[in-house]
Amino acid sequence: MEVRKRSGSTEIYMPEKIVVSAVKNGCPYEVAKDIASALSSRTESVIESSEIRSFVLSELRSRGASSAADSWESYDTSSKSSS
């Protein structure tokens, strides 16, 4: 699966990026790994980065990691406003 970034470029989906980002934002490792695995099992050949973000945030909240989701959103908002 490839990820289409906001810039329009694409890159290969790497589940490790989801795991690392989620753990850095306070998510338990096993939960982060499960979320990345769920994304890996999707059948699309190309997925938008915004769709990944929405999926991950939704999964974090539904799995009891709301504070990690809030932290991720806060970081994402601040990093986008400074670019």
C-alpha angles and dihedrals in degrees: 000000000000128000120223107213127209089261090059094249120123134221135179114273109253113191090199089071091059092047094049094046094047094047091047087055093053104270118141111254096240092051091049091049092050092050092050090048091051089053091048091057093059116112103220116115091211127027128185116243089231090057090052090050092051092047094049094047092048092048093048091054095045091050095053098260097115093139090056089050091049091048091049091050092048092051092044092051094048094046093050093049091053094051 
